[in-house]
Amino acid sequence: MIDKKLCDEPHQWHAWMIRAWHLAILRFAVTLDNADKLGVFAIAVEIDRLGGSCGEKRSFGFFRKTSADICAAIPRQNQTADATVRQYLADIDDVRLKRVFAAAMAIEQPDTIAVKRHPKPENNLWRGLPSRRDVHL
């Protein structure tokens, strides 16, 4: 079920649909099931239709074409498939989704997120204070 709040703002609805599309592609990459491939195309048609009325025929077909290219490339049965999959992977903005898709496709990814480590502070907390044995009560 779709959250009513998502329908209130077109930008949020569009972002939700794009995420659903990416997840559908990931599902197809894992299962290679025709039903999952059809799910990818159903979401792509909806995204391409966004912004127009139901009866209006739209010529925008970016997501349908991209879906067809990616779904054909996922089984990696032709020479350009690897390049298509890697380009799609590079276009994914969500780091977690990118990692999962790369793992599903067995593509090595360089660590793009470097953990910023702060230098371990020296034990400066007690600097300048007399030691316990020097303190006279």
C-alpha positions in Angstrom: 0.0 0.0 0.0 1.2 3.5 -0.9 1.6 6.1 1.9 -0.9 8.9 1.4 1.8 11.5 2.3 3.9 10.4 -0.7 1.0 11.3 -3.0 0.8 14.9 -1.7 4.1 16.1 -3.2 5.0 15.1 -6.8 8.8 15.2 -6.0 8.3 12.7 -3.2 6.2 10.5 -5.3 8.7 10.5 -8.1 11.6 9.7 -5.7 9.5 6.8 -4.3 8.9 5.4 -7.8 12.5 5.7 -8.8 13.5 3.7 -5.6 10.8 1.1 -6.4 12.3 0.8 -10.0 15.8 0.3 -8.6 14.6 -2.3 -6.2 12.6 -4.1 -8.9 15.8 -4.2 -11.1 17.7 -5.6 -8.1 15.0 -8.3 -7.6 15.3 -9.3 -11.2 19.1 -9.4 -11.0 18.8 -11.8 -8.1 15.9 -14.0 -9.4 16.2 -13.7 -13.2 12.5 -14.5 -13.1 10.3 -13.3 -16.0 7.6 -12.0 -13.5 10.2 -9.8 -11.9 11.3 -8.5 -15.3 7.7 -7.6 -16.0 7.6 -5.8 -12.7 10.5 -3.7 -13.7 8.7 -2.7 -16.9 5.4 -2.0 -15.1 7.2 0.5 -12.8 9.1 2.0 -15.8 5.8 2.6 -17.7 4.4 4.4 -14.6 7.4 6.6 -14.2 7.4 7.5 -17.9 3.7 8.4 -17.5 4.2 10.7 -14.6 3.1 14.2 -15.2 0.6 13.4 -18.0 -3.1 12.6 -17.9 -4.2 8.9 -18.3 -5.6 9.4 -21.7 -2.7 11.3 -23.1 -0.2 9.4 -25.1 3.3 10.4 -24.1 6.4 10.0 -26.1 8.7 10.0 -23.1 10.2 6.4 -22.8 13.5 6.8 -21.0 12.7 4.3 -18.2 11.2 1.8 -20.5 14.2 1.9 -22.8 16.7 1.9 -19.9 14.8 -1.0 -18.3 14.9 -3.0 -21.5 18.7 -2.4 -21.8 19.4 -3.3 -18.2 17.2 -6.4 -18.1 18.8 -7.6 -21.3 22.3 -7.0 -19.9 21.8 -8.6 -16.4 22.2 -12.2 -17.7 25.4 -11.0 -19.4 24.9 -12.8 -22.7 26.4 -10.3 -25.1 29.6 -8.2 -25.3 28.1 -4.9 -24.3 26.2 -6.3 -21.3 29.0 -5.7 -18.8 29.4 -2.1 -19.9 25.6 -1.5 -19.6 25.5 -3.1 -16.1 28.5 -1.1 -14.9 27.0 2.2 -16.3 23.7 1.5 -14.5 25.7 0.7 -11.3 27.6 4.0 -11.6 24.3 5.9 -12.0 22.8 4.6 -8.7 22.9 7.3 -6.1 22.0 5.2 -3.0 25.3 3.8 -1.7 23.6 0.8 0.0 21.6 -0.1 -3.1 24.8 0.2 -5.2 26.6 -2.2 -2.9 23.8 -4.7 -2.9 23.4 -4.6 -6.7 27.2 -4.9 -7.2 27.2 -7.9 -4.9 24.2 -9.5 -6.7 26.1 -9.1 -10.0 29.4 -10.2 -8.6 31.1 -6.9 -9.5 34.0 -5.7 -7.4 33.5 -2.2 -6.1 36.3 -0.1 -4.7 35.6 1.2 -1.2 34.2 4.6 -2.0 33.4 5.4 1.6 36.5 5.9 3.6 36.0 5.8 7.3 37.4 9.1 8.7 39.5 8.2 11.6 40.5 10.8 14.1 43.9 10.4 15.4 43.9 8.8 18.8 44.4 11.6 21.3 47.3 11.2 23.6 46.6 10.8 27.2 46.5 14.5 27.8 43.7 14.5 30.3 46.0 14.3 33.3 48.8 16.5 31.9 49.9 19.1 34.3 48.3 17.6 37.4 50.5 16.2 40.2 50.6 12.4 40.5 48.6 10.8 43.4 51.7 9.9 45.3 52.8 13.6 45.4 49.4 14.8 46.7 49.4 15.3 50.5 46.1 15.4 52.3 
